Amino acid sequence: MALSARLVPPLFVLFLCAPVWAQETVGKATGEDGQIAFNNACRTCHTLREGDNRLGPNLHKIMGRKAGSLAGYGYSSALKGADITWDKATLDRFIANPDQVVSGHNMKPYGGLASAAERAKIIAFLEAQ
Protein backbone atom coordinates (compact mmCIF):
# COMPACT_ATOMS: atom_id res chain seq x y z
CA MET A 1 0.00 0.00 0.00
CA ALA A 2 2.80 2.45 0.85
CA LEU A 3 4.45 1.79 -2.51
CA SER A 4 1.33 2.70 -4.49
CA ALA A 5 0.89 5.88 -2.42
CA ARG A 6 4.41 6.94 -3.41
CA LEU A 7 3.67 6.35 -7.10
CA VAL A 8 0.46 8.36 -7.21
CA PRO A 9 2.03 11.87 -7.21
CA PRO A 10 4.59 11.12 -9.98
CA LEU A 11 1.95 9.37 -12.07
CA PHE A 12 -0.44 12.27 -11.55
CA VAL A 13 2.22 14.75 -12.71
CA LEU A 14 2.99 12.57 -15.73
CA PHE A 15 -0.72 12.41 -16.56
CA LEU A 16 -1.07 16.19 -16.37
CA CYS A 17 2.07 16.92 -18.40
CA ALA A 18 1.63 14.28 -21.09
CA PRO A 19 -0.55 16.47 -23.36
CA VAL A 20 2.07 19.25 -23.30
CA TRP A 21 4.93 16.85 -24.10
CA ALA A 22 2.87 15.21 -26.82
CA GLN A 23 2.02 18.58 -28.38
CA GLU A 24 5.68 19.64 -28.41
CA THR A 25 6.69 16.33 -29.98
CA VAL A 26 3.96 16.55 -32.63
CA GLY A 27 4.89 20.16 -33.40
CA LYS A 28 8.55 19.26 -33.89
CA ALA A 29 7.65 16.22 -35.97
CA THR A 30 5.27 18.27 -38.12
CA GLY A 31 7.94 20.92 -38.74
CA GLU A 32 10.54 18.29 -39.58
CA ASP A 33 8.04 16.44 -41.77
CA GLY A 34 7.19 19.68 -43.53
CA GLN A 35 10.81 20.49 -44.18
CA ILE A 36 11.42 16.99 -45.51
CA ALA A 37 8.36 17.23 -47.77
CA PHE A 38 9.49 20.68 -48.97
CA ASN A 39 13.01 19.41 -49.61
CA ASN A 40 11.73 16.40 -51.54
CA ALA A 41 9.23 18.26 -53.72
CA CYS A 42 10.33 21.90 -53.93
CA ARG A 43 13.96 22.51 -52.98
CA THR A 44 15.36 21.56 -56.38
CA CYS A 45 14.01 24.86 -57.73
CA HIS A 46 13.01 26.96 -54.71
CA THR A 47 14.61 28.30 -51.56
CA LEU A 48 13.14 30.03 -48.52
CA ARG A 49 15.86 32.67 -48.32
CA GLU A 50 14.69 36.17 -49.16
CA GLY A 51 16.33 37.44 -52.36
CA ASP A 52 17.73 34.00 -53.26
CA ASN A 53 15.94 33.23 -56.51
CA ARG A 54 17.02 30.11 -58.32
CA LEU A 55 15.33 28.22 -61.13
CA GLY A 56 12.13 29.19 -59.28
CA PRO A 57 11.49 32.26 -57.14
CA ASN A 58 12.26 32.18 -53.43
CA LEU A 59 9.25 31.28 -51.31
CA HIS A 60 10.15 33.49 -48.35
CA LYS A 61 6.87 34.74 -46.86
CA ILE A 62 4.84 33.45 -49.81
CA MET A 63 1.57 33.38 -47.86
CA GLY A 64 -0.46 36.45 -48.80
CA ARG A 65 1.80 37.35 -51.73
CA LYS A 66 0.28 38.02 -55.15
CA ALA A 67 1.42 35.39 -57.66
CA GLY A 68 4.07 36.59 -60.09
CA SER A 69 4.87 39.72 -58.08
CA LEU A 70 8.24 39.03 -56.43
CA ALA A 71 10.73 41.63 -57.63
CA GLY A 72 13.85 40.29 -59.27
CA TYR A 73 12.38 37.10 -60.71
CA GLY A 74 11.39 36.53 -64.34
CA TYR A 75 7.93 34.98 -64.09
CA SER A 76 5.99 33.62 -67.04
CA SER A 77 3.41 36.01 -68.44
CA ALA A 78 0.76 33.48 -67.38
CA LEU A 79 1.77 33.68 -63.71
CA LYS A 80 2.25 37.46 -63.85
CA GLY A 81 -1.26 37.79 -65.26
CA ALA A 82 -2.88 35.34 -62.88
CA ASP A 83 -5.13 37.06 -60.39
CA ILE A 84 -4.00 34.85 -57.49
CA THR A 85 -2.91 35.58 -53.96
CA TRP A 86 -1.18 32.64 -52.31
CA ASP A 87 -3.14 31.18 -49.42
CA LYS A 88 -3.59 27.62 -48.14
CA ALA A 89 -6.31 26.64 -50.60
CA THR A 90 -4.64 28.16 -53.66
CA LEU A 91 -1.24 26.70 -52.81
CA ASP A 92 -2.83 23.31 -52.26
CA ARG A 93 -4.47 23.37 -55.69
CA PHE A 94 -1.33 24.72 -57.36
CA ILE A 95 1.03 22.21 -55.76
CA ALA A 96 -1.41 19.42 -56.67
CA ASN A 97 -1.74 20.42 -60.31
CA PRO A 98 -0.17 23.72 -61.43
CA ASP A 99 -1.50 23.36 -65.00
CA GLN A 100 -5.10 23.50 -63.76
CA VAL A 101 -4.47 26.64 -61.72
CA VAL A 102 -2.22 28.60 -64.11
CA SER A 103 -2.01 27.26 -67.62
CA GLY A 104 1.24 28.37 -69.26
CA HIS A 105 3.40 28.53 -66.11
CA ASN A 106 7.13 27.76 -66.39
CA MET A 107 7.33 25.03 -63.74
CA LYS A 108 8.07 22.26 -66.22
CA PRO A 109 8.59 19.34 -65.80
CA TYR A 110 6.85 19.60 -62.39
CA GLY A 111 3.43 18.03 -62.85
CA GLY A 112 2.11 18.22 -59.31
CA LEU A 113 2.09 16.37 -56.02
CA ALA A 114 -0.79 13.91 -55.67
CA SER A 115 -0.48 13.30 -51.92
CA ALA A 116 -2.79 15.62 -49.96
CA ALA A 117 -0.87 14.77 -46.79
CA GLU A 118 2.46 15.82 -48.32
CA ARG A 119 0.94 19.03 -49.71
CA ALA A 120 -0.47 19.85 -46.26
CA LYS A 121 2.98 19.38 -44.70
CA ILE A 122 4.58 21.67 -47.27
CA ILE A 123 1.93 24.36 -46.82
CA ALA A 124 2.20 24.22 -43.01
CA PHE A 125 5.97 24.49 -43.37
CA LEU A 126 5.66 27.51 -45.68
CA GLU A 127 3.20 29.16 -43.27
CA ALA A 128 5.70 28.81 -40.45
CA GLN A 129 8.47 30.58 -42.38
N, C-alpha and C positions, 0 to 999 in steps of 0.2 A: 504494500500500500504506500509506503514512504517513497519508493522508487517512482511510482506513477505520479505522485504529487510533485516530485522534482521535475518531471518531464512536462507537466502541463504548461508552466510559463514559457519555456522555450518553444514548445509546439504552438502555443497561442501566438507568439511573436512571429514565428514562421508563417502561420496562417494569415496573419494580418499583412505581412510584408510581401507575400508571394505575388499578389497582383502587380505591385510596383516593379518587382524584379522581372516578372514576365513581360511587362510592358516595355521596360528598357531593353530586354533581350530581343523582343519582336521588332522594336524600332531600329536597333542596330542591324538586325538581320534584313529588315526591309531596305534600309539604306545600302547595305552591302549588296543585296540582291539587285537593287535598282542600278547600282554602279556596274555590276557584272552584266546585266541586261543591256545597259547603255553601251558598255565597251564592246559587247558582242555584236550589236546591231547598228551602232551609230558612229563609234569612235574612228572607224576607218576614214570617214570624211569630215566629222565634226569634232569640235573641242568645246569645252565650257569656259575657256579663258577669254575674257573680254578683249576684243581687238585681234584675236588669233584666228583669222579666217584661213581655212585650208581649202580642200576641194569643195567643201560645203561651208556655209557661214558658221561662225561660232554661235552656240546656243545659250550663251550667258544671258540670264534673265529673259528667256524667250516668252514666258507666260505674260500675256497682256500686250505683246508686241504685234504690230501690224506686219503681216507676211510681206516679204520682199522689201522691207524698209531699213534694214541695217546698213548704215553708211560704210562704204569701203568694200562692199561685196558686189560682184556682178551677177545679179539674179537674172533668171529668164524673164522675158517680157510677160509670160503667163503668170508667174508668181508675183511680179511687180504689179500686175493688173488685177490680181485676185483681191477681192474685198473680204479679207479674212484677218481676224485677230486671233492669235494663238491662245486657246484655252484648253481645258482638259478634253472636252468633246471633240473639238476640231483637230487637236493633235492626235487623239485616238483614231479618228477616221483617216487622217493623213498618213500616220505611221502604218495603219492597216493596209491602205491602198492609195498611194499618192495620186495615181492616174485618175481615180474617181473624184478626188477633191480638186485637183488643179491639173487639168489636161495640158500637156506641153511643158511641164517642169523639166529641170535638168538633172534630176536625181537618178539617172540611168547608170547602172542596170538595177538599182534597188526597185524591187517590185512590191514590197510591203512585208509586214510581219503579221502572220496569221494568229499567233497566240495572244488572246486578250489578256491573259495573266502577265505575259512579258511586256506588253504595251503598257499595262497599268503600272508595272514596276518602273519602266522608263519615265513615264509621265510623273509619277511621284518623285522620282529622283530629280527630274528637271524642276519641279515645283520647289524643291528644297534648296536649289542652288541660288 
